Amino acid sequence: MRNVTLRADPELIERARAVARSHQKTLNTAFRKWLQQYAAESGNAQELDSLMKGLRHVRPGRHFTRAEMNER
């Protein structure tokens, strides 16, 4: 693992440590979990963009006939 140095208000750090302790975790563990989630958001956005590109042919707002809706 690699170390990361962050700067934050000492009061904020103490409050974050208290929250982590209340969840029986260290601040380091909580930060690692947050970092993983934050990095995953980018992947989710890319997946959504890919899906939307694949659905370009779909035309929203079209009304189907009763026969089309009941086709099997």
N, CA, C and O of each residue as an XYZ file, in Angstrom:
288
protein
N       0.830     -1.180      0.000
C       0.000      0.000      0.000
C       0.872      1.240      0.000
O       2.036      1.216      0.397
N       0.276      2.303     -0.451
C       0.987      3.565     -0.554
C       0.390      4.566      0.428
O      -0.820      4.569      0.651
N       1.218      5.405      1.008
C       0.753      6.432      1.937
C       0.292      7.668      1.183
O       0.831      8.015      0.132
N      -0.719      8.326      1.743
C      -1.238      9.574      1.199
C      -1.270     10.580      2.339
O      -1.714     10.259      3.441
N      -0.805     11.783      2.081
C      -0.827     12.821      3.105
C      -1.912     13.826      2.746
O      -1.940     14.355      1.635
N      -2.792     14.079      3.687
C      -3.881     15.030      3.491
C      -3.804     16.112      4.552
O      -3.291     15.888      5.648
N      -4.314     17.274      4.221
C      -4.385     18.349      5.195
C      -5.846     18.682      5.427
O      -6.624     18.811      4.481
N      -6.211     18.821      6.692
C      -7.583     19.172      7.045
C      -7.568     19.878      8.393
O      -6.597     19.810      9.146
N      -8.652     20.542      8.665
C      -8.821     21.232      9.934
C      -8.735     20.209     11.078
O      -9.401     19.176     11.021
N      -7.937     20.474     12.102
C      -7.788     19.522     13.216
C      -9.127     19.139     13.864
O      -9.319     17.995     14.275
N     -10.035     20.091     13.949
C     -11.356     19.806     14.531
C     -12.116     18.802     13.672
O     -12.767     17.894     14.189
N     -12.025     18.975     12.361
C     -12.683     18.053     11.431
C     -12.100     16.652     11.554
O     -12.833     15.663     11.538
N     -10.800     16.571     11.674
C     -10.140     15.268     11.824
C     -10.600     14.576     13.094
O     -10.886     13.379     13.077
N     -10.677     15.310     14.192
C     -11.121     14.710     15.460
C     -12.562     14.237     15.378
O     -12.892     13.172     15.900
N     -13.426     15.014     14.729
C     -14.832     14.588     14.572
C     -14.905     13.340     13.707
O     -15.685     12.431     13.990
N     -14.091     13.292     12.646
C     -14.079     12.115     11.770
C     -13.572     10.884     12.521
O     -14.094      9.783     12.343
N     -12.559     11.074     13.356
C     -12.055      9.949     14.167
C     -13.128      9.442     15.119
O     -13.272      8.234     15.311
N     -13.881     10.361     15.713
C     -14.953      9.973     16.636
C     -16.017      9.162     15.898
O     -16.512      8.162     16.419
N     -16.363      9.589     14.694
C     -17.353      8.846     13.903
C     -16.812      7.458     13.572
O     -17.527      6.465     13.699
N     -15.563      7.388     13.152
C     -14.949      6.096     12.834
C     -14.948      5.181     14.061
O     -15.274      3.998     13.961
N     -14.580      5.739     15.221
C     -14.582      4.936     16.459
C     -15.968      4.417     16.777
O     -16.124      3.281     17.226
N     -16.988      5.256     16.543
C     -18.361      4.823     16.838
C     -18.781      3.658     15.938
O     -19.667      2.879     16.290
N     -18.139      3.547     14.779
C     -18.388      2.420     13.881
C     -17.349      1.315     14.055
O     -17.267      0.389     13.249
N     -16.562      1.430     15.116
C     -15.515      0.464     15.458
C     -14.532      0.270     14.304
O     -14.173     -0.852     13.946
N     -14.108      1.406     13.733
C     -13.130      1.415     12.653
C     -12.090      2.483     12.952
O     -12.279      3.335     13.820
N     -11.000      2.418     12.222
C     -10.032      3.501     12.301
C     -10.368      4.498     11.198
O     -11.077      4.178     10.244
N      -9.853      5.696     11.348
C     -10.058      6.705     10.320
C      -9.417      6.243      9.012
O      -9.956      6.502      7.936
N      -8.306      5.582      9.092
C      -7.623      5.059      7.911
C      -8.504      4.056      7.166
O      -8.609      4.114      5.941
N      -9.128      3.150      7.891
C     -10.011      2.151      7.279
C     -11.213      2.827      6.631
O     -11.596      2.479      5.514
N     -11.804      3.788      7.326
C     -12.964      4.504      6.783
C     -12.576      5.270      5.515
O     -13.336      5.300      4.548
N     -11.411      5.878      5.523
C     -10.960      6.622      4.359
C     -10.725      5.697      3.167
O     -11.094      6.025      2.039
N     -10.106      4.535      3.422
C      -9.870      3.580      2.336
C     -11.175      3.137      1.699
O     -11.268      3.022      0.477
N     -12.194      2.885      2.533
C     -13.498      2.473      2.012
C     -14.104      3.594      1.169
O     -14.632      3.345      0.085
N     -14.026      4.831      1.668
C     -14.548      5.967      0.925
C     -13.816      6.115     -0.403
O     -14.444      6.368     -1.431
N     -12.497      5.960     -0.391
C     -11.691      6.113     -1.597
C     -12.087      5.068     -2.644
O     -12.156      5.380     -3.833
N     -12.343      3.844     -2.215
C     -12.782      2.796     -3.138
C     -14.124      3.155     -3.768
O     -14.312      2.990     -4.974
N     -15.061      3.649     -2.949
C     -16.377      4.037     -3.465
C     -16.253      5.211     -4.433
O     -16.909      5.236     -5.474
N     -15.415      6.175     -4.089
C     -15.221      7.348     -4.918
C     -14.646      6.957     -6.278
O     -15.086      7.463     -7.310
N     -13.678      6.069     -6.279
C     -13.068      5.615     -7.528
C     -14.055      4.790     -8.353
O     -14.013      4.830     -9.583
N     -14.934      4.051     -7.698
C     -15.909      3.220     -8.401
C     -16.957      4.074     -9.107
O     -17.510      3.649    -10.121
N     -17.238      5.266     -8.591
C     -18.236      6.136     -9.216
C     -17.853      6.460    -10.650
O     -18.717      6.548    -11.522
N     -16.590      6.634    -10.890
C     -16.118      6.940    -12.235
C     -16.425      5.777    -13.169
O     -16.855      5.987    -14.304
N     -16.209      4.564    -12.702
C     -16.504      3.387    -13.513
C     -17.979      3.266    -13.814
O     -18.360      2.889    -14.922
N     -18.823      3.585    -12.831
C     -20.266      3.520    -13.035
C     -20.717      4.538    -14.073
O     -21.593      4.245    -14.886
N     -20.132      5.723    -14.053
C     -20.482      6.753    -15.023
C     -20.090      6.310    -16.429
O     -20.823      6.550    -17.388
N     -18.936      5.665    -16.546
C     -18.492      5.187    -17.853
C     -19.406      4.083    -18.363
O     -19.703      4.024    -19.556
N     -19.852      3.211    -17.471
C     -20.777      2.148    -17.861
C     -22.098      2.737    -18.331
O     -22.671      2.281    -19.321
N     -22.580      3.751    -17.619
C     -23.837      4.396    -18.002
C     -23.698      5.074    -19.358
O     -24.596      4.971    -20.194
N     -22.589      5.765    -19.588
C     -22.355      6.410    -20.885
C     -22.364      5.376    -22.005
O     -22.944      5.601    -23.067
N     -21.718      4.245    -21.758
C     -21.678      3.180    -22.755
C     -23.078      2.643    -23.042
O     -23.435      2.415    -24.198
N     -23.863      2.444    -21.997
C     -25.237      1.961    -22.161
C     -26.066      2.956    -22.962
O     -26.798      2.568    -23.872
N     -25.953      4.233    -22.627
C     -26.730      5.255    -23.326
C     -26.338      5.329    -24.803
O     -27.202      5.531    -25.656
N     -25.067      5.171    -25.113
C     -24.633      5.165    -26.514
C     -25.241      3.977    -27.249
O     -25.602      4.079    -28.421
N     -25.350      2.846    -26.548
C     -25.930      1.658    -27.151
C     -27.434      1.772    -27.364
O     -28.006      1.019    -28.152
N     -28.076      2.702    -26.672
C     -29.526      2.870    -26.793
C     -29.917      4.105    -27.611
O     -31.052      4.573    -27.526
N     -28.991      4.622    -28.390
C     -29.274      5.829    -29.186
C     -30.436      5.637    -30.153
O     -31.148      6.588    -30.474
N     -30.622      4.409    -30.612
C     -31.671      4.140    -31.593
C     -33.071      4.201    -30.977
O     -34.056      4.277    -31.712
N     -33.180      4.170    -29.672
C     -34.476      4.178    -28.999
C     -35.047      5.593    -29.049
O     -34.357      6.564    -28.739
N     -36.309      5.694    -29.440
C     -36.980      6.983    -29.525
C     -38.033      7.073    -28.419
O     -39.100      6.471    -28.536
N     -37.748      7.811    -27.357
C     -38.721      7.916    -26.263
C     -39.933      8.742    -26.679
O     -39.852      9.596    -27.562
N     -41.037      8.473    -26.033
C     -42.234      9.268    -26.267
C     -43.157      8.698    -27.331
O     -44.234      9.248    -27.562
N     -42.770      7.628    -27.976
C     -43.629      7.027    -28.999
C     -44.797      6.323    -28.327
O     -44.620      5.642    -27.316
N     -45.994      6.487    -28.889
C     -47.177      5.804    -28.356
C     -47.417      4.527    -29.155
O     -47.448      4.542    -30.386
N     -47.584      3.438    -28.439
C     -47.819      2.150    -29.085
C     -49.313      1.932    -29.273
O     -50.133      2.411    -28.489
N     -49.648      1.199    -30.329
C     -51.046      0.842    -30.553
C     -51.394     -0.290    -29.595
O     -50.517     -0.938    -29.022
N     -52.688     -0.510    -29.437
C     -53.141     -1.596    -28.571
C     -52.616     -2.932    -29.089
O     -52.205     -3.783    -28.301
N     -52.627     -3.120    -30.397
C     -52.152     -4.368    -30.992
C     -50.667     -4.570    -30.694
O     -50.246     -5.681    -30.374
N     -49.870     -3.500    -30.799
C     -48.438     -3.611    -30.510
C     -48.186     -3.956    -29.046
O     -47.287     -4.736    -28.730
N     -48.976     -3.377    -28.166
C     -48.797     -3.640    -26.740
C     -49.199     -5.060    -26.369
O     -48.694     -5.614    -25.393
N     -50.104     -5.653    -27.143
C     -50.584     -7.000    -26.822
C     -49.889     -8.098    -27.633
O     -50.223     -9.276    -27.506
N     -48.923     -7.704    -28.464
C     -48.179     -8.701    -29.237
C     -47.413     -9.639    -28.316
O     -46.893     -9.236    -27.275
N     -47.357    -10.893    -28.725
C     -46.602    -11.864    -27.920
C     -45.573    -12.539    -28.737
O     -44.841    -13.388    -28.228
